[in-house]
Amino acid sequence: MTTYVSPVSFTTVAQSIPPNVFADMDRKVAAAVAGGADVIDLAKGNPDAFPADFIRDVAKRAVDDPANARYSPFDGKPSFLRAAERWYRNVYDVDLDWKTQLFAVEGAVDGLAALFAVLVAPGDAVAYADPYYPSYHCMTVMGRAEEILLPSLAERGFLPDLDAVAEETWDRIKVLILNYPNNPTGAQAPREFFERAVELAHEHHFAIIQDFAYAGLGVNGQQISLLSVPGALEVAVEVCSLSKMYAMAGWRAGFVAGNDDIVSHVKQYHYQMGSMVTASIQDAGTAALESDQGCVDELASRYAVRRRIVAGGLRDAGLDVFDSEGGIYAWVHAPEGLTGERFADLLLERAAVAALPGTCFGKVGVDYVRFSLLKSEDQLREAVRRIAAVL
């Protein structure tokens, strides 16, 4: 048999792309289902909710607007950007200029990719907490940058100790990435943490990117915006997504907000390398952002109930569960003697429950698994029952 060798030569970036941990788990789940298992998939962070009626109504009308069949403005529709400006002011008491400090993107990962492109060069140092969202690692590797992991341990509520980082290390860092509420742990950073990060950024001349994908989905109401900290607008940007707040994950919309110089460079990059959010989706996003945020509060309450079902049930079964203050996941320590990876495999094999091992999110997560809360309460109760039976 002749082996075909492609004549194509691929770039260093193409050859350095790490595996997608979510796609790998999808394949595992699909194999289990094909084998006859009735899998409850708690590995995905894919919202099971539906956008509120008023959001969908606006989207339906917007599709029939002939103007929305045309290309959108390069920066995003002014109505969408003004709505984001008002959302920041009303919800987080942050004053922004929609013309210079806001830019529409097709979800948080689109914004993060553009920010990496304009801020991170080969050899630059990029710092972020471990555990981390896998895209940070992948973008760092693909950009041939240096990865500096800041351990976030249970005894500190899964927050990194910023003051434990050496001065000379801070001097080398080009970008610090924050993500609170956090994926995968659900940890929420208090204002003092953000204030210290901004202080360090001024002192050591690095930029901060706050991945604010889980805005509004906390146990005790809205979270703190990094941009509300004095001095943050001089060094930081925040990436917001409508995916989780309004259950619009498949609609692909969000925005980059903050430092005008960084936003300006993201715009110039995106003009050449990206495309704009669908116009009708921007209209729906405008309605969502300009609402009283009751639909977000409703989702937060729903997830809080689900968190109690999963966290409480797994604690009753003898597992150590992090007492999360937000987000849509439960971060759970594997039973003694098992790694998170082995525990996740056993759960899929013996309980037909899919969870992501903590190693998908870095080194600190080696003994943990992440459970999504994005299934019905009945399914979550059944998943807990199955896990308890296996234990």
C-alpha positions in Angstrom: 0.0 0.0 0.0 1.4 3.4 -1.0 1.4 6.1 1.6 0.4 9.5 0.2 2.7 12.4 1.2 1.2 15.8 0.9 3.3 18.3 -1.0 1.9 21.1 1.2 4.3 22.7 3.7 2.4 24.0 6.8 3.4 27.0 8.9 4.9 26.8 12.4 1.6 28.0 13.8 -0.4 25.3 12.0 2.0 22.6 13.3 1.8 23.9 16.9 -2.0 23.9 17.4 -2.8 21.9 20.5 -5.7 19.5 20.6 -9.1 20.9 21.4 -10.0 19.3 24.7 -13.8 19.9 24.2 -13.7 18.2 20.7 -11.8 15.3 22.2 -14.4 14.8 24.9 -17.2 15.1 22.3 -15.7 12.1 20.5 -15.4 10.1 23.8 -19.1 10.8 24.6 -20.1 9.9 21.0 -18.3 6.6 21.3 -20.1 5.8 24.6 -23.5 6.7 23.1 -22.7 4.6 20.0 -22.0 1.7 22.4 -25.4 2.0 23.9 -24.8 4.2 26.9 -27.4 6.7 28.0 -24.9 9.5 28.7 -25.7 12.6 30.7 -23.2 15.0 29.2 -21.9 17.4 31.9 -18.7 18.1 30.1 -20.0 20.9 27.9 -20.4 24.6 28.8 -23.2 24.9 26.1 -26.2 26.7 27.5 -29.4 24.7 27.6 -31.5 27.9 28.1 -33.2 29.9 25.3 -32.9 33.6 24.8 -35.8 35.5 26.5 -38.9 36.1 24.4 -38.3 39.8 23.9 -34.8 39.1 22.6 -36.0 36.5 20.1 -38.9 38.8 19.0 -36.4 41.6 18.1 -34.2 39.1 16.2 -37.2 37.9 14.1 -38.2 41.4 13.2 -34.5 42.3 12.5 -34.2 39.5 9.9 -37.0 41.2 7.9 -35.3 44.6 7.9 -33.7 45.0 4.4 -30.9 47.2 5.9 -29.7 44.2 7.9 -28.9 42.3 4.7 -26.1 44.8 4.0 -22.7 44.7 5.6 -22.6 46.2 9.1 -20.3 49.1 10.0 -16.8 47.9 10.7 -16.9 48.7 14.4 -20.3 47.3 15.0 -23.7 49.0 14.7 -23.8 52.3 16.7 -27.0 51.2 18.3 -25.3 48.0 19.6 -22.2 49.9 20.8 -24.3 52.6 22.5 -26.3 49.8 24.3 -23.0 48.3 25.5 -21.9 51.7 26.7 -25.2 52.2 28.7 -25.0 48.6 30.0 -21.6 49.3 31.5 -22.8 52.5 33.1 -26.1 51.1 34.5 -24.8 47.8 35.7 -21.2 48.4 36.6 -21.0 52.2 37.0 -18.3 52.4 34.3 -18.3 55.3 31.8 -17.0 54.4 28.4 -17.0 56.2 25.0 -18.8 53.9 22.5 -16.8 55.4 19.6 -13.3 54.7 21.0 -13.6 52.2 23.8 -16.0 49.6 22.5 -15.7 47.2 19.6 -18.2 44.4 18.5 -16.8 40.9 18.1 -18.2 37.5 17.3 -18.0 36.2 20.9 -15.3 36.2 23.5 -12.8 33.9 21.7 -12.9 36.2 18.6 -12.1 39.1 20.9 -9.3 37.2 22.6 -7.7 36.1 19.3 -7.6 39.7 18.1 -6.1 40.8 21.4 -3.4 38.2 21.3 -2.6 39.2 17.7 -2.0 42.9 18.6 -0.5 42.4 22.0 1.6 39.2 22.0 4.7 38.7 19.9 6.9 35.5 19.8 9.0 35.4 23.0 6.7 37.6 25.0 5.6 36.4 28.4 1.8 35.9 29.0 0.6 35.2 32.5 -2.7 33.7 33.7 -4.1 31.7 36.5 -3.8 27.9 36.6 -6.5 26.4 36.2 -7.3 28.3 33.0 -9.6 28.3 30.0 -7.8 26.3 27.4 -7.8 29.0 24.7 -5.3 31.0 26.7 -2.8 28.2 26.6 -3.5 27.4 22.9 -3.2 31.1 21.8 0.1 31.4 23.8 1.5 28.3 22.2 0.4 29.3 18.7 1.9 32.7 19.2 5.2 31.2 20.3 5.0 33.2 23.5 6.2 32.2 27.0 3.5 30.9 29.3 3.7 31.9 33.0 1.3 30.0 35.1 0.1 31.5 38.4 -1.0 28.6 40.6 -4.6 29.1 42.0 -4.9 26.7 44.9 -7.9 25.6 47.0 -6.6 27.3 50.2 -6.8 30.7 48.4 -10.2 30.1 46.9 -8.6 29.3 43.6 -7.2 32.8 43.2 -3.6 33.3 42.4 -1.3 35.0 44.9 -0.2 38.0 42.9 2.3 39.1 45.5 4.0 35.7 45.4 5.2 36.5 41.8 8.8 37.8 41.7 9.4 41.4 40.7 11.7 40.4 37.9 8.9 38.1 36.5 6.4 40.9 36.5 8.9 43.0 34.6 9.0 40.3 31.8 5.2 39.9 31.5 3.6 41.6 28.5 0.0 40.5 29.2 -1.9 39.3 32.3 -5.1 37.4 31.5 -7.8 37.3 34.2 -11.1 35.4 34.0 -13.6 36.0 36.8 -16.1 34.5 37.3 -13.6 31.7 36.5 -13.9 28.8 34.1 -13.4 26.1 35.3 -13.5 26.7 39.1 -16.3 29.3 39.4 -14.0 31.5 41.6 -14.9 35.2 41.8 -12.2 37.8 42.4 -13.0 40.5 45.0 -12.3 44.2 44.2 -9.0 44.2 46.2 -7.7 41.5 43.8 -8.5 43.6 40.7 -7.0 46.7 42.4 -3.8 44.9 43.1 -3.6 43.6 39.5 -4.1 47.1 38.1 -1.5 48.5 40.5 1.0 45.9 39.3 0.2 46.6 35.6 1.0 50.3 36.2 4.2 49.5 38.1 5.5 46.9 35.6 4.0 48.2 32.4 1.9 45.3 31.2 -1.6 45.0 29.8 -4.5 43.2 31.4 -7.2 41.3 29.5 -10.2 40.4 31.7 -12.3 37.6 30.1 -15.7 38.6 31.4 -17.6 35.8 29.7 -19.7 35.0 32.8 -20.8 38.5 33.7 -24.0 38.5 35.8 -24.0 34.8 36.6 -23.0 35.0 40.3 -24.6 33.7 43.4 -24.9 37.1 45.0 -25.9 39.3 42.0 -23.7 41.0 39.5 -19.9 40.7 39.6 -17.4 43.5 39.7 -16.1 44.8 36.4 -12.4 45.2 36.3 -12.9 48.5 34.4 -14.6 49.9 37.5 -11.3 49.9 39.3 -9.5 53.3 39.3 -6.6 53.3 36.7 -7.9 50.2 34.9 -8.8 52.0 31.7 -5.2 53.0 31.4 -4.0 49.4 31.2 -6.9 47.0 30.7 -9.6 45.8 28.4 -12.5 43.5 29.2 -13.9 40.9 26.7 -17.7 40.4 27.2 -19.9 37.8 25.6 -23.6 37.6 25.2 -23.4 33.8 25.1 -23.9 33.0 28.8 -25.6 36.1 30.1 -28.5 35.9 27.6 -28.2 32.2 26.5 -27.1 33.5 23.0 -24.2 31.1 22.6 -25.0 30.1 19.1 -25.7 33.7 18.0 -22.0 34.7 18.4 -21.9 38.3 19.7 -19.9 40.2 22.2 -17.6 43.2 22.5 -14.1 44.3 23.6 -14.2 47.3 26.0 -11.7 49.5 27.8 -8.3 51.1 26.9 -8.8 53.1 23.8 -5.3 52.5 22.4 -5.7 48.7 22.7 -9.3 48.8 21.3 -8.0 50.9 18.4 -5.4 48.3 17.5 -7.9 45.5 17.8 -10.2 47.4 15.4 -7.4 47.8 12.8 -6.5 44.1 13.0 -10.1 43.0 12.9 -10.9 45.2 9.8 -8.4 43.0 7.9 -8.7 39.6 9.6 -12.2 39.3 10.9 -15.9 39.8 10.0 -18.7 41.7 11.8 -21.4 40.2 14.0 -24.6 39.6 11.9 -26.7 42.8 11.9 -29.9 41.2 13.1 -28.0 39.6 16.0 -26.6 43.0 17.0 -30.2 44.3 17.1 -31.2 41.4 19.4 -28.1 42.1 21.5 -29.0 45.7 21.8 -32.4 44.8 23.2 -30.8 42.4 25.7 -28.3 45.0 26.9 -30.9 47.7 27.2 -33.3 45.5 29.2 -33.6 45.6 33.0 -31.4 42.5 33.1 -34.2 40.5 34.7 -33.5 37.7 32.3 -29.9 37.5 33.5 -31.0 37.5 37.1 -33.4 34.6 36.3 -30.6 32.6 34.7 -28.3 33.3 37.7 -31.0 32.1 40.0 -31.6 29.0 37.9 -27.9 28.1 37.9 -27.7 28.7 41.7 -30.4 26.1 42.2 -28.6 23.7 39.9 -25.3 24.3 41.7 -27.0 23.4 45.0 -28.3 20.1 43.5 -24.9 19.1 42.1 -22.6 20.5 44.8 -24.8 19.4 47.7 -25.4 16.0 46.2 -21.8 15.3 45.5 -20.8 16.5 49.0 -23.4 14.1 50.5 -21.7 11.4 48.4 -18.4 12.2 50.1 -16.7 14.4 47.5 -14.9 17.6 48.1 -16.6 20.4 46.1 -15.4 23.9 45.8 -17.9 26.4 47.2 -18.2 28.5 44.0 -19.5 32.0 44.0 -20.5 32.1 40.3 -20.3 30.7 36.9 -22.0 27.6 35.5 -19.7 24.7 36.7 -19.0 22.6 39.8 -15.3 22.1 40.5 -14.8 18.8 42.3 -11.8 17.0 43.8 -11.5 13.4 42.7 -11.8 10.6 45.4 -8.5 9.8 47.2 -6.3 7.6 45.1 -7.7 8.8 41.7 -6.5 11.5 39.4 -9.2 13.7 37.8 -8.6 12.0 34.5 -9.1 8.5 35.9 -12.1 9.6 37.8 -13.7 11.2 34.6 -13.0 8.0 32.7 -14.6 5.9 35.4 -17.7 8.1 35.5 -18.2 7.8 31.8 -17.6 4.0 31.8 -19.6 3.1 34.9 -22.1 5.9 35.5 -22.6 7.2 31.9 -21.9 10.7 33.2 -19.4 12.8 31.2 -17.2 15.4 33.0 -14.0 17.1 32.0 -10.8 16.1 33.8 -9.1 19.1 35.4 -5.9 18.4 33.4 -7.8 20.0 30.5 -7.4 23.3 32.3 -3.7 23.1 33.4 -1.5 21.6 36.0 -3.3 22.5 39.2 -6.4 20.6 38.1 -4.7 17.2 38.0 -6.9 15.9 40.9 -10.1 17.6 39.8 -13.0 17.3 37.4 -15.4 19.9 36.1 -19.1 19.3 35.9 -21.3 21.6 33.8 -24.6 22.8 35.3 -26.2 23.2 31.9 -28.7 20.3 32.0 -32.2 20.2 33.5 -32.6 19.8 37.2 -34.0 16.2 36.8 -30.9 15.2 34.7 -28.6 16.7 37.2 -30.3 14.8 40.1 -30.0 11.6 38.0 -26.3 12.3 37.3 -25.7 12.8 41.0 -27.5 9.6 41.8 -25.4 7.7 39.3 -22.2 9.1 40.6 -23.1 8.4 44.2 -23.9 4.8 43.2 -20.5 4.4 41.6 -18.7 5.8 44.6 
